[in-house]
Amino acid sequence: MATTPPSRTLPPWARTALNLGWRVAVGIALLAFIASRLDPAKVGRALRHLAPANAIAAALLMLLVGVITAAKWQVLLRGLAIRVPFVETARLTYIAVTYNLVLPGGETGNLVKAALLARARPGMAGAVWASMLVDQVSLSVAQVLVGATTLLLARRPPPHVGVWLIACLVIFVGTLLFYALFLTPWRTAQVDAAVMRLSRALAIPAWLRRGRETTKTNTKAGKTSKGRKQGEAVASEWLAPLWGGLTRYRGHMDALALAVGVAAIYYATIFLAYWLAARGLGIGLGYADVAWIMALAGIAALLPLTPAGVGVRDGIIVYFLGQRSVANEQALAFSLTVLALQVVLGAPGIVLQFVGGVRGTRGTAAA
């Protein structure tokens, strides 16, 4: 007789707490390992010497980063004719940033903002999730472009800089291929049909999803997998609605290009805030050097190991700054300042999470 795995016997809140708990423990262990190799008193002294003017300027720039991020998502939503007031887009964006501070991976909170908007607009859910996916890809393209540019401009680039630039090129080409996958103007009918077949093969089993009533209703109505029209999906399918949203970007390359441009401004601004913080701590590296180090640290922080990348990001920063004659204590103080700036960015979301709901639809998505 088959038995239920122990993990399924736990209530959802307990599984969530257990999952978050071990990641917090990993983050604390990594920080403890880093701290064991330096003098904590010197870290405290370095933090106390942070120039107030630099700290305030960096904090204000971080708050501006949230507005830039919202503008990027707004561009992609409008490309799909999803009309959302900018104030609401900004609210959801700040909420997402707040979740980024507690969820594993540096951008996991974006799943929350997409889920909130998709819940408010169930008829547009596929397009909303598509906009979130393209939003993340545009960030990757911009991060590679800004990272490669700062690597070329850095006075003290990392060893084997050519390898890093080749890696940037590979990632850039990969993202372009992703765009080509759903933007391709040739044989679109065949590609869409192939995705629909794959969607049915990847249908989520009933025991893993909610909405069984929807499936039963479709079955009673005689909507079997063989009888469905091309492009029609049932509750158990997730790829078909997502693909439908992605393909609606065909003919809207201007929105995709503008989103990448805004994402580049996002990274330029956030790296400027980090550079001001570094200067305030007495770290004399140039903007380009701080930018490429933080770009690499940001990529490492995306690994879903610890909440907000704590510990992982700190190790990268201490390592690369140490190679540039920055004391480990000063480097860790800078890394902790970066974490504080991210908390500043996420602070408005703590309030906005409990103020107002997602407004009703203003306009509809294009058919």
NUTISE-901289 format. One record per residue (C-alpha): x, y, z. Coordinates in steps of 0.05 Angstrom, whole numbers, plus 5000, padded with zeros to 4 digits. Example, Ala and Ser with C-alpha at 12.3 -4.5 7.8 and 13.67 -1.06 7.14 Angstrom:
<recs>
524649105156 527349795143 
</recs>
This chain:
<recs>
500050005000 502850674980 504451165036 504251915034 511152235038 512352575106 513153265074 505853225049 503253085119 505753775143 501054365136 503054885083 505355395135 509954885167 513054685100 514155425084 517255545152 521754935145 523955135075 525455855097 528755625162 534155205130 535755765081 536356265137 540955775173 545355725110 545756485105 547656555179 552856005172 555956355112 556157025148 559156685210 564556365167 566357035136 566257385204 570756855234 576357075187 576257805207 575558275267 568258445281 570359065320 573659345258 567359205218 563459615268 568460185265 568160185189 560560235191 560660805241 565161195195 560161165137 559361885112 552162105127 551562505062 553461885021 548661455060 542861925049 544362014975 544961254966 538361135002 534661644959 537461324896 535060634920 527960904929 528461174858 530460474834 523560224853 520260744808 524860554750 523159824761 515759974759 516660374695 520059784662 514259314679 509259844658 512459864589 511759114581 504559104607 502559654558 505859264502 500458734515 494959264523 494159114597 492159774626 494459854698 495260544731 502560694744 501260804818 498660084822 504659814782 509360174830 505559904891 506159194866 513459304849 515259544919 511458954949 515558484904 521958814928 519858695000 518757954985 525557934952 528558065021 525557435052 524856944994 530756544967 533756834904 534557574888 528457644844 523457134871 518857674897 516957844825 512857204826 508657534881 507158164841 505257764780 500757314821 497257914853 495858244785 493857584752 488957454809 485758134797 485358004721 484057254713 482457334639 489357634628 493257174674 497356864618 499357544591 501057794661 505757204674 508757294605 510258024621 513657814686 517957304649 520057804595 521358304651 526457834682 529657694615 530258434600 533858504667 538657954647 540158284580 541358964614 545558654668 550058314616 550658964576 552259394636 556858864665 560758794601 561259544593 563859644663 568759064655 571659424594 572060094631 574659824697 581560034720 582459384758 578458844721 578458124747 583657624724 582057294657 577357864639 576657554569 573156944600 568157394635 566757774571 565657114533 560856894588 557057554579 556757434504 554056734514 548656974561 546857544514 546257074454 542056594496 537157144515 536657354442 534956634424 529556644477 526557264446 526956944377 523156334404 516556714411 517857304365 519756904303 515457144243 516056494204 512255844211 508556124271 502655644263 507255034267 511055314326 504655484364 501754784350 508154454376 507854864440 500554674450 502453934445 508054044495 503254424540 498553824543 504353364558 506453814615 499553894645 499753924720 496853304754 490253414790 493253244858 498253814852 493354354834 487054684855 480954794812 478954064802 471854314793 474054684730 476954054701 470753654717 466354184684 470554164621 470253404620 462653404626 462153904570 465953414526 472353824521 477453274516 484653374496 483053114426 476853544418 479754214438 481154744387 488154974375 490355484427 484955264478 487455044546 484354754609 485954884681 491454354685 495554694630 500355264646 504855314585 499355474535 496856114569 504056344582 505956224509 499756594487 501957194526 509057164500 506857114427 502757744435 509358124437 510057974363 509858654330 511659004394 519258994390 519259724411 516559534479 521858994489 527459454468 524960014513 524459534571 531759334562 533660074560 529860224624 533159604656 539959884638 538060544673 535860114732 542759794738 546460444726 542560764783 543160204833 550660144819 551260894830 547960814899 552860254915 558760664891 556661254936 556260774995 563160504979 566061204975 562661375041 566360795073 572961025046 573460504990 576960874933 574860444874 571860764813 564660694791 566260174738 570059734787 564559744838 559359614784 562358984756 563758694825 556458824845 554058544779 557657884794 555157894866 548058024842 548357424795 550956984852 545457244898 540156974849 541856264871 535956044915 540455864974 539056415024 533956975033 536057594994 542557254977 545357395046 552057055056 552956884982 553357604960 557757785020 562857255002 563357504930 564258224953 569458075006 573357634958 573758124900 574858734943 580258364980 583858244914 583759004905 587359154971 580959315009 581159055081 576358475093 572958855150 571759455105 569258995050 564258655097 561959335122 560559525050 556758885038 552459005100 551159715076 548759425009 543958975048 541559585087 540259955022 536159374996 532059405060 530960145047 528459964977 523759445005 521259865063 515460205025 512859515006 511759335079 506759895084 503859825014 502459085025 496959285072 494459925038 489259834984 488059264936 489559154863 484859614826 479859374776 481559294703 482059924662 481859684592 482758994566 488358604534 488358574459 485157964431 
</recs>
